[in-house]
Amino acid sequence: MAEMTMNEIIHAAVRRDLARMEGALRAFPDGDRERARQLQRAWDSLWEQLHHHHETEDAYIWPYVRSLGVLPLGLVDTMEAEHVAMAASMGEATAAVGALVEDPSAEVAARAADRVAEAARVTDAHLVHEERDVMPTVVEREDTPEWKAVEKQLRKGSLVRAGRMFAWLQDGADARILASLRESFPPPVLFLLGRVLGRSYHRDVAPVWR
């Protein structure tokens, strides 16, 4: 099995959660306010992870890619515009999931599922575009000092945030993703991040999908 990049692993986690959120909403038990709250908590966690991921791309990766001068003119502008469109669709889904907490009916859940499905469509289109047209250029240069400097910026942040992210990445991950993470990080580091520092994710979010 080929090793996946961290970007691909994050994208896989986003796609996984969008799919299971839509599925949970389609199967929503009419009148179950507690389940609605659980789904809102899981959705908020997903949106936090995705928003942070794209903030770091906007701040560090797109400027780096622009500086290379090897990609078609306007491609990074398109990436940034897709982030805006994705954020708008995720915002509509967030509002729809919030409405379900106020009115936990099967009808409202179905509308929320439709909004999540649309957010998944818009998001996946961007992820595919990025994976196909941008990331190969980055991967080719992953051993350069310039990219190492970008990676250093990407790794900044609190250990608690990193722990929640690694717990999220591994929750429901398939064998290829888990193998790729083990190739990139020693098992004790993965345990520390995902199980110890990520314990709030395991307490608050992971049970929603069980």
C-alpha positions in Angstrom: 0.0 0.0 0.0 1.4 3.4 -1.0 1.9 5.9 1.7 -0.6 8.8 1.8 0.4 12.4 2.5 -1.0 14.2 5.5 -3.1 16.3 3.2 -4.7 13.2 1.7 -5.3 11.7 5.2 -7.0 14.9 6.3 -9.1 15.0 3.1 -10.2 11.4 3.7 -11.3 12.2 7.2 -13.4 15.1 5.9 -15.0 13.0 3.3 -15.7 10.2 5.9 -17.4 12.6 8.3 -19.5 14.3 5.7 -20.7 10.9 4.5 -21.5 9.6 8.0 -23.2 12.9 9.0 -25.5 12.7 6.0 -26.2 9.0 6.8 -27.0 9.8 10.4 -29.4 12.6 9.4 -31.2 10.3 6.9 -31.7 7.8 9.7 -32.6 10.4 12.4 -35.2 9.2 14.9 -38.1 11.6 14.9 -38.2 13.7 18.1 -34.8 12.7 19.5 -33.4 16.0 20.7 -30.4 14.4 22.4 -29.4 12.7 19.2 -29.7 16.1 17.5 -27.4 17.6 20.0 -24.9 14.8 19.5 -24.9 15.3 15.7 -24.5 19.1 16.2 -21.4 18.4 18.4 -19.9 16.1 15.8 -20.7 18.5 13.0 -19.1 21.4 14.9 -15.9 19.3 15.4 -15.7 18.5 11.7 -16.2 22.1 10.7 -13.6 23.2 13.1 -11.1 20.8 11.7 -11.9 21.7 8.1 -11.9 25.4 8.7 -8.5 25.2 10.5 -7.1 23.1 7.6 -8.1 25.7 5.0 -6.9 28.6 7.1 -3.4 27.2 7.1 -3.6 26.6 3.4 -4.6 30.2 2.8 -1.9 31.5 5.1 1.0 29.2 4.1 0.5 26.8 1.3 -1.0 29.1 -1.3 1.7 31.8 -0.9 4.3 29.1 -1.2 2.7 27.7 -4.4 2.4 31.2 -5.9 6.1 31.7 -5.2 7.1 28.7 -7.3 5.8 30.3 -10.5 5.2 26.9 -12.1 1.4 26.4 -12.0 -1.1 28.0 -14.4 -1.9 31.6 -13.8 -5.1 31.9 -11.7 -5.0 28.4 -10.3 -4.3 29.5 -6.7 -7.0 32.2 -7.1 -9.4 29.4 -8.0 -8.3 27.4 -5.0 -9.1 30.4 -2.7 -12.4 31.0 -4.4 -13.3 27.4 -3.9 -12.5 27.8 -0.2 -15.1 30.7 -0.1 -17.7 28.6 -1.8 -17.0 25.6 0.4 -17.3 27.8 3.6 -20.7 29.1 2.4 -22.0 25.6 1.8 -20.7 24.4 5.1 -22.3 27.5 6.8 -25.7 26.6 5.3 -25.3 23.0 6.6 -24.3 24.3 10.0 -27.5 26.4 10.2 -29.5 23.4 9.1 -28.0 21.1 11.8 -28.6 23.9 14.3 -32.3 24.0 13.3 -32.6 20.3 14.0 -31.6 21.0 17.7 -34.5 23.4 17.9 -36.9 21.1 16.1 -35.7 17.5 16.2 -38.1 16.2 13.6 -37.5 13.8 10.8 -38.5 16.4 8.3 -36.0 19.0 9.6 -33.3 16.2 9.7 -34.0 15.4 6.0 -33.5 19.1 5.1 -30.3 19.1 7.1 -29.1 16.0 5.3 -29.7 17.7 1.9 -27.6 20.7 3.0 -24.8 18.3 4.2 -25.0 16.5 0.9 -24.6 19.7 -1.0 -21.7 20.8 1.3 -20.1 17.4 0.6 -20.5 17.9 -3.1 -18.9 21.4 -3.1 -16.1 20.3 -0.7 -15.2 17.1 -2.6 -15.0 19.1 -5.9 -12.4 21.3 -4.2 -10.5 18.5 -2.6 -10.3 16.6 -5.9 -9.2 19.8 -7.8 -6.5 20.4 -5.1 -5.3 16.8 -5.1 -5.1 16.6 -8.9 -3.7 20.0 -9.8 -1.8 21.4 -6.9 -0.5 18.8 -4.5 1.7 16.9 -6.9 3.8 20.1 -7.3 4.1 20.3 -3.5 5.0 16.6 -3.1 7.8 16.9 -5.8 9.4 19.6 -3.6 8.8 18.1 -0.1 12.5 17.7 0.6 13.4 21.3 -0.2 14.3 23.8 2.5 11.5 26.1 1.3 8.8 23.4 1.9 10.4 22.4 5.2 9.9 26.0 6.3 6.2 25.8 5.3 5.8 22.5 7.2 7.3 24.2 10.3 4.6 26.8 10.1 1.9 24.2 9.6 3.0 22.3 12.7 2.6 25.3 15.0 -0.3 25.4 17.4 -1.4 23.9 20.7 -0.8 20.2 21.5 -4.5 19.9 22.5 -5.5 20.9 19.0 -3.0 18.5 17.5 -4.3 15.7 19.8 -7.9 16.3 18.7 -6.9 16.3 15.1 -5.0 13.0 15.4 -7.8 11.4 17.3 -10.2 12.5 14.5 -8.0 11.3 11.7 -7.8 7.8 13.2 -11.5 7.5 14.2 -13.0 5.1 11.6 -9.9 5.3 9.4 -9.2 2.5 7.0 -6.0 0.3 7.0 -4.2 2.4 4.4 -4.6 5.6 6.4 -3.5 3.9 9.6 -0.5 2.4 7.9 0.4 5.8 6.4 0.2 7.4 9.8 2.4 4.7 11.3 5.0 5.3 8.6 5.2 9.0 9.3 4.9 8.9 13.2 6.3 6.5 15.7 3.5 4.5 17.5 4.3 6.2 20.9 3.8 9.6 19.3 0.5 8.5 17.7 -0.7 7.2 21.0 0.2 10.3 22.9 -1.5 12.6 20.4 -4.5 10.5 19.5 -5.4 8.8 22.8 -3.9 11.1 25.5 -4.0 14.6 24.1 -7.0 13.7 22.0 -9.1 12.3 24.8 -11.7 15.1 24.6 -12.4 14.0 21.0 -12.9 10.4 22.2 -15.2 11.7 25.0 -17.3 14.2 23.1 -17.3 13.2 19.4 -16.3 9.6 18.8 -19.3 8.1 20.6 -21.7 9.9 18.2 -20.6 7.5 15.5 -20.8 4.3 17.6 
